[in-house]
Amino acid sequence: MYSPDTTKYQIYLTFEAEGVVEKSDVVGAIFGQTEGLLGEDLDLRDLQRSGRIGRIDVKTVSKKGDTFGEILIFSSIDRAETALLAASLETIERVGPCTSRFHVEKIEDIRISKRKKIVDRAKELLLESFEEGIINTNEIIDSVREYSRIEKIIEIGVENLPAGPNVIDSDAIIIVEGRADVINLLRYGIKNAVAVEGTNVPQTIVDLCKTKTATAFLDGDRGGDLILSELLQIADIDYVAVCPRGRSVEDISRKEIIKPLRNKVPVEFITNNDGSVDLGTYSRDTIKEKYDNHELKDHSSIPLYDKSLAEQMKEAQEKHISRFLSEDYEILNEYPSDEIEAALKKKPDNVAGVLTDRSVDQVLLDQIALQELDYIAAPDFKGIIKKPVSVKLLKIP
C-alpha cells in the first residue's frame, strides 16, 4: 500500500480530449495505453500495487464539446524511473473514443520543496520565537474579550450541535462543518453559525433550513464538497459561500470570512436543471465565474421595447395596474398590480405577455415562465439570478 510519507516526486500533466470524457475514462486510458510499454519493472499497475506509485488525481472541465484537465501522480521510485514513466504518459493518444494529447508540465522533487519550507520556517522561528517578552495590555484585553465571545457557544437539537447563540432566533443561518468553525466565526462577531459535525447531515439542520434562509459555508476541500453535495440533496439550502480552495473555515482570517459571505451565490449556480448537484463542472473555483456571467448587471439580455408599450407603461404607473397583452401588445385584461400573481393562474389562453408597473423579481419572473408567456414589460428587473430562456424581458423606464 502506498504511503504519502515515501513520496519523492510529483508528476504534473495536462491533457486535452476532442470530446466529452469523464475522470474514469482518463484513468482507464493511463493504465490501458501504458501497459507493457516500459516492461514489467515499470508497469504502472504493478508499481501502484506494490506501493511505489500513489494515487492518480484527475481534474476535468468540459467546454464547447472538448475536455481539458490536470493530472497529478505521486511517485516514490527514483528520478530516472519517474522521468521514464512521465514520458510514457505523453504517448497516450486516445481517451475513450476521443483523440487526446497529454503533456508533462513538470516533475517536482518533494524533498526540495520540504527543505525550502523548513528553511523558511526556521527563519520565521528565528525572528519570532526568540524575541524578548513584551507585555502588551491591549493584546491581553483582546484575548479576554475573545474568550468571552467563544464562551457563548451553545448546543442545539437532540444531536447537541455546536452553534452560535443567535441561531434559534435569527432568520438566517450559516452552516459550517465543525465546532472549531463556529468558534472562528464567533471570534469575528458572527453568531448565527451551526455545525453539521460530520458527513451525515443531522435532522436538526434539515429542520432549521425549512424555516430559515440557509447559507452553506464549508471547507475548501474534498470533504467540504461531499458535505455540500449531501446538504443540497436533503436540506433546503439557499446560498453557498465559497471558502478559499484548500483552506478551512476554522483557520481563515476575518477578511477571508466576510468576503465569501458577502459574495454568497444562490444555490441554483451549482445545480443542474434536474436538481442534481454538479460539483465537478461548477466547483468552488468556478462558481463565481458562472455567477458573474449570469448576472443582469448591464441588462444585456433585456431588449429594446415597442413605442406603444411606453404609452401603456405611463398609464399603468398612473393607475398602479398590470395588463395581460397579446402578441401584438393589444390589451386583453388589466388588474391591480398587487393581484397579478393570482391573475396569472387564471389567465386566458391568448395572453402572450404581461406589462406591469412593478419591479420584477425572480419569484414573479419564475411564475411568468411557468405560465409559458413570451415576454414581460416592466420599469425595472431586480434580483434576477436565473433568466428563463423562453421569456423576453422588456425594460420600460
C-alpha positions in Angstrom: 0.0 0.0 0.0 1.3 3.4 -0.9 2.4 5.7 1.9 2.4 9.5 1.4 5.5 9.7 3.6 7.5 7.9 1.0 6.7 10.4 -1.8 9.8 11.7 -3.6 8.3 13.2 -6.8 5.1 14.6 -8.1 4.3 14.4 -11.8 2.1 17.2 -13.1 0.4 16.7 -16.5 -2.2 18.4 -18.6 -4.4 16.9 -21.3 -7.0 17.8 -23.9 -9.6 15.4 -25.4 -11.6 16.2 -28.5 -14.9 15.2 -26.9 -16.6 15.0 -23.5 -14.9 12.4 -21.3 -15.1 11.5 -17.6 -12.3 11.1 -15.0 -12.7 7.3 -15.1 -12.1 7.4 -18.9 -8.8 9.3 -18.3 -7.6 6.9 -15.6 -8.5 3.9 -17.8 -6.5 5.4 -20.7 -3.5 5.9 -18.5 -3.4 2.3 -17.3 -4.5 0.8 -20.6 -2.2 2.6 -23.0 1.0 2.4 -20.9 0.6 -1.3 -20.1 3.7 -3.2 -21.2 5.3 -0.1 -22.8 8.2 0.0 -20.4 8.4 -3.7 -19.4 7.3 -5.4 -16.2 9.5 -3.4 -13.9 7.8 -0.1 -14.8 4.3 -1.4 -15.3 2.0 1.2 -13.8 -0.4 -1.3 -12.3 2.4 -3.3 -10.7 4.0 -0.1 -9.4 0.8 1.0 -7.8 0.0 -2.4 -6.4 3.5 -2.6 -4.7 3.0 0.9 -3.2 5.7 2.6 -5.3 3.2 4.8 -7.2 0.5 6.6 -5.3 -3.0 7.7 -6.3 -3.7 9.4 -9.7 -5.6 12.6 -9.1 -7.6 13.8 -12.2 -9.5 17.1 -12.6 -11.5 17.7 -15.7 -13.6 20.5 -17.2 -15.7 20.4 -20.4 -16.1 23.4 -22.7 -17.7 23.5 -26.1 -17.6 19.8 -26.6 -13.9 19.4 -25.6 -12.5 18.2 -22.3 -9.4 19.7 -20.6 -7.8 18.6 -17.4 -4.9 18.2 -15.0 -3.4 15.0 -13.6 -1.2 14.6 -10.5 0.7 11.4 -9.9 2.7 10.7 -6.7 5.9 8.6 -7.1 8.4 7.0 -4.7 10.6 5.4 -7.5 13.9 7.0 -8.4 14.5 10.0 -10.7 15.2 8.1 -13.9 12.3 5.8 -13.5 9.9 8.6 -12.6 11.1 10.5 -15.8 10.6 7.4 -17.9 7.1 6.9 -16.5 6.2 10.5 -17.1 7.4 10.4 -20.7 5.4 7.3 -21.4 2.2 9.1 -20.4 2.8 11.6 -23.3 2.2 8.7 -25.7 -1.5 8.4 -24.8 -3.4 9.3 -28.0 -7.0 8.5 -27.0 -9.3 8.8 -24.1 -12.3 6.5 -24.6 -13.4 7.2 -28.2 -11.8 10.7 -28.3 -8.5 11.8 -29.7 -6.3 13.3 -26.9 -3.0 15.0 -26.2 -1.1 14.6 -22.9 1.8 16.9 -21.8 4.1 16.7 -18.8 4.2 20.2 -17.3 6.8 19.4 -14.6 8.2 16.9 -12.2 8.6 18.3 -8.7 11.0 16.9 -6.1 9.1 16.9 -2.9 12.2 16.8 -0.8 13.4 20.1 -2.3 10.1 21.7 -1.5 10.2 20.4 2.0 13.7 21.7 2.5 12.6 25.1 1.3 9.7 25.1 3.7 12.0 24.0 6.6 14.4 26.8 5.8 11.6 29.4 5.5 10.0 28.3 8.7 13.3 28.3 10.6 13.8 31.9 9.5 10.4 32.8 10.9 11.1 31.0 14.2 14.4 32.7 14.5 12.7 36.1 14.2 9.5 35.4 16.1 10.4 32.8 18.8 13.5 34.4 20.3 12.1 37.9 20.9 12.1 39.2 24.5 8.7 39.0 26.1 6.9 42.4 25.9 3.7 42.9 27.9 1.0 44.3 25.7 -2.0 45.3 27.7 -4.3 45.6 24.6 -3.4 42.1 23.5 -4.3 40.7 26.9 -7.6 42.6 26.9 -8.4 41.4 23.4 -7.7 37.8 24.4 -10.1 38.0 27.4 -12.8 39.5 25.2 -12.3 36.8 22.6 -12.6 34.1 25.2 -15.8 35.8 26.4 -17.3 35.6 22.9 -16.2 31.9 22.4 -17.8 31.0 25.7 -21.2 32.0 24.2 -21.3 28.9 22.0 -24.4 26.7 22.6 -25.6 23.3 21.7 -28.9 22.7 19.9 -31.1 19.8 18.8 -31.1 16.2 20.0 -27.6 15.8 18.4 -26.2 18.7 20.6 -24.8 20.5 17.6 -22.4 23.4 18.3 -24.0 26.7 17.3 -23.7 30.4 17.8 -26.1 32.0 20.4 -28.3 33.6 17.7 -29.1 30.6 15.6 -32.5 29.9 17.1 -33.8 33.5 16.9 -32.1 34.6 13.6 -34.0 34.5 10.3 -30.8 33.3 8.6 -28.2 30.7 9.5 -24.7 29.7 8.3 -24.0 26.0 8.1 -20.3 25.0 8.8 -18.6 21.7 9.3 -17.4 21.6 13.0 -17.2 23.3 16.4 -13.9 25.0 15.5 -15.6 26.7 12.5 -18.4 28.0 14.8 -15.8 29.3 17.2 -13.8 31.1 14.5 -16.9 32.8 13.2 -17.8 33.9 16.8 -14.3 35.3 17.1 -15.3 37.8 14.4 -18.8 38.5 15.7 -20.8 36.1 13.5 -23.3 34.4 15.9 -25.7 32.5 13.7 -23.5 29.6 12.6 -24.3 25.9 13.3 -22.1 22.9 12.6 -23.1 19.6 10.9 -20.4 17.7 12.9 -19.7 15.0 10.3 -20.7 13.8 6.8 -24.2 12.7 7.8 -26.3 15.8 7.9 -28.4 15.8 11.2 -32.2 16.2 11.2 -31.8 19.4 13.2 -30.0 21.0 10.3 -32.7 19.9 7.9 -35.5 21.3 10.1 -33.7 24.6 10.5 -33.3 25.0 6.8 -37.1 24.7 6.3 -37.8 27.9 8.2 -34.6 30.0 7.8 -32.5 31.3 5.0 -29.6 28.9 4.9 -26.1 29.6 3.6 -23.6 26.7 3.4 -20.0 27.8 4.2 -17.8 24.7 4.2 -14.1 23.9 4.0 -12.5 24.3 0.6 -11.5 20.6 0.2 -13.0 17.3 -0.9 -14.6 16.7 2.5 -16.4 20.1 2.2 -17.6 19.2 -1.3 -19.0 15.9 -0.1 -20.9 17.6 2.8 -22.2 20.3 0.4 -23.4 17.7 -2.0 -25.4 15.9 0.7 -26.8 19.2 2.1 -28.1 20.1 -1.3 -29.8 16.8 -1.7 -31.6 16.6 1.7 -31.9 20.2 3.0 -33.3 23.5 1.7 -30.1 25.4 1.1 -30.5 28.9 -0.3 -26.9 30.1 -0.8 -23.3 28.9 -1.0 -20.4 30.9 0.3 -17.1 29.9 -1.3 -14.3 29.2 1.1 -10.8 29.6 -0.4 -9.7 26.4 -2.0 -7.5 24.3 0.3 -8.4 26.3 3.3 -10.6 25.5 6.4 -13.2 27.9 7.8 -11.7 27.3 11.3 -8.4 28.9 10.4 -9.2 31.7 7.9 -9.0 35.4 8.7 -11.8 37.9 9.2 -11.4 39.2 5.6 -11.5 35.6 4.2 -14.7 35.0 6.1 -16.5 38.3 5.4 -15.8 38.4 1.7 -17.3 35.0 0.8 -20.3 35.6 3.0 -20.9 38.9 1.3 -20.5 37.4 -2.1 -22.5 34.3 -1.5 -24.2 32.8 -4.6 -27.6 31.3 -5.0 -27.7 27.5 -4.9 -29.0 27.4 -8.5 -25.5 28.0 -9.7 -24.2 24.6 -8.6 -27.2 22.5 -9.5 -28.4 21.2 -12.8 -31.8 21.7 -14.3 -33.0 18.4 -12.9 -31.9 19.4 -9.4 -28.8 17.2 -9.3 -25.6 18.6 -7.9 -22.7 19.2 -10.3 -19.6 19.9 -8.2 -17.3 18.6 -11.0 -18.2 21.3 -13.5 -19.2 24.0 -11.1 -16.6 23.6 -8.4 -15.8 26.3 -5.8 -13.2 27.6 -8.2 -15.8 28.3 -11.0 -19.0 29.2 -9.1 -18.1 32.9 -9.0 -17.3 32.9 -12.7 -20.6 31.4 -13.5 -22.4 33.9 -11.2 -20.7 36.9 -12.9 -21.7 35.5 -16.4 -25.4 35.3 -15.4 -25.9 38.5 -13.5 -28.0 41.1 -15.4 -25.6 43.9 -14.4 -25.7 45.6 -17.8 -29.2 44.4 -18.7 -27.6 42.9 -21.9 -30.4 40.3 -22.0 -33.2 43.0 -21.9 -34.1 44.1 -25.5 -35.5 47.4 -26.7 -39.2 47.9 -26.4 -42.0 48.9 -28.8 -43.1 52.6 -28.5 -46.7 51.7 -27.8 -45.6 49.9 -24.7 -44.1 53.2 -23.4 -47.5 54.8 -23.5 -49.1 51.8 -21.8 -46.5 51.9 -19.1 -47.3 55.5 -18.4 -50.9 54.6 -17.9 -50.1 51.6 -15.8 -47.9 53.7 -13.5 -50.7 56.3 -13.1 -53.3 53.6 -12.3 -50.9 51.1 -10.5 -52.1 48.3 -12.7 -50.8 45.3 -14.6 -52.1 44.2 -18.0 -52.3 41.0 -20.0 -51.3 41.7 -23.6 -51.5 39.8 -26.9 -48.6 39.0 -29.2 -49.1 42.5 -30.8 -49.2 44.3 -27.4 -53.0 44.7 -27.5 -54.7 45.0 -24.1 -56.7 41.8 -23.1 -57.2 42.4 -19.4 -55.9 44.6 -16.6 -55.7 44.1 -12.8 -54.3 45.9 -9.8 -50.6 45.3 -9.7 -50.7 43.6 -6.3 -53.1 41.0 -7.7 -51.0 40.0 -10.7 -49.8 36.7 -9.2 -53.4 35.5 -8.6 -54.5 36.7 -12.1 -51.7 34.7 -13.7 -53.2 31.5 -12.5 -56.5 32.3 -14.3 -55.1 33.9 -17.5 -56.8 33.4 -20.9 -55.1 31.2 -23.4 -54.5 34.0 -25.8 -52.3 36.0 -23.4 -48.7 36.4 -24.8 -47.2 38.7 -22.2 -47.6 41.0 -19.2 -47.0 44.7 -18.7 -46.7 45.8 -15.1 -45.7 49.0 -13.2 -43.9 46.8 -10.6 -40.3 46.0 -10.4 -40.0 42.4 -11.4 -38.1 40.0 -9.1 -37.0 36.3 -9.5 -40.3 35.0 -8.0 -42.6 36.8 -10.4 -40.3 36.0 -13.4 -40.5 32.3 -12.5 -44.3 32.5 -12.4 -44.3 34.2 -15.9 -42.1 31.4 -17.2 -44.3 28.7 -15.6 -47.3 30.2 -17.5 -45.3 29.9 -20.7 -45.6 33.6 -21.6 -43.4 35.1 -24.2 -42.5 38.4 -22.6 -42.8 40.7 -19.6 -42.6 44.5 -19.7 -41.6 46.4 -16.5 -39.8 49.5 -15.3 -37.1 47.5 -13.6 -35.7 44.0 -13.0 -34.1 43.4 -9.6 -32.6 40.3 -8.1 -32.8 38.3 -11.3 -30.4 35.5 -10.9 -31.6 32.9 -13.5 -33.3 34.3 -16.6 -35.7 31.8 -18.3 -34.6 31.3 -21.9 -38.2 31.4 -23.2 -39.2 34.8 -21.6 -38.2 38.1 -23.2 -37.5 40.9 -20.7 -38.6 44.4 -21.9 -37.4 47.2 -19.7 -39.5 50.4 -19.9 -38.3 53.2 -17.5 
